[in-house]
Every structure is written in C-alpha cells, then in structure tokens.
C-alpha cells in the first residue's frame, strides 16, 4: 500500500537544553496522539523522527503511526547538521518506495527541519544531496528569534519562525506540523494523486 512518508529532523544541540528540548519531547508526543485520532493519517502516514547534535540519531524508526514509541531526546554537544542530513538522506533512500514501470511508489514526502540556525559540519554539501533526492514539501522551523534566518533561508525550503524557544511556541509548532500532515493525508485520500508543491511560504507563530 502506498504511504505518505514524513521525516522530522530535530536539532538537539546544547543550545536547545532545558525548556526547549523538554517542549520538543512533549510536542512530539502530542503530534503522535493527534495523528492517531485521524483515520486518513492512520491509513497513509509513515513517520520517522531524527535528531542531531555532535552525532546523529534515529529517534523514532520509520513506521506507521500505531507503532509503540519510547523516546527521550537529550540536548547536548554541537549542531552537526551535516551528520543529521547524511542520516536523513540514508533513511529517505532506504524507506521511500519509488514508482517503477510495475508499481506505484509512495506519495511525495513531507520533510521538516527544526533548528536554531547555527549549523556545523559539511551541511552545505549534504543539503545539496538532500535537494537532489527530495521531490516533496520541505519546511524549516527557525526555533527562536535569535535564529540565523539568512542561513535558514539558504536551505531552500519554506520557513516557519518561532518567536522563542519556549514551551508554548514549540508546542504551537508541533500543532502546526500535525495540521499540515493531516491536510496532506486527507487530500491524498480525496484526490488519489500526489499533492502539487505550491510556492514556498514564510510564516511566524507566536
């Protein structure tokens, strides 16, 4: 069965310590709880959550929404986006089924980055590789007003700006992600075709 692949890549470097990373963990739990109440999402969505600091990790392996979850992202180390992107690319290539002459592949993916905009590592090269394989919607969350927006805008995706890294702001972001996933899954169910990727957007959440 064709699925809607969703990948969320989260900055868990030391700049996200404290309230911010606690809010991220709570936000992910709320996201999953919300999606599990929707029959369209349950039928179509496969979700993978990844994290990066000095290293890169798979927080939630790529699977359907009913798979049990047990995770606790810890904030520490540097923001090595290069390693995070490398792991994301590997997972996308491994998990997303491409269309062939014999079968219809998965729907176009939804990919979300969450970072405060101070990346390190060989991220520019890896970002170019990511764009080479991604044909779906790509959204970057600028986490906090001190985020380097110039750098984040150079990523090439749509931008969601959070005023700060408070619990309420991060919670609102994950509510927005949940709503976006539900819109994607419902349109797929209704139209039975890939979503047309519209112009990039830039929005700000309180």
Beta strands, then each sheet from edge to edge (+ up, - down):
strand 1: 4-11
strand 2: 45-52
strand 3: 56-64
strand 4: 107-115
strand 5: 137-143
strand 6: 158-162
strand 7: 202-205
sheet 1: 3+ 2- 1- 4- 5- 6- 7-
end
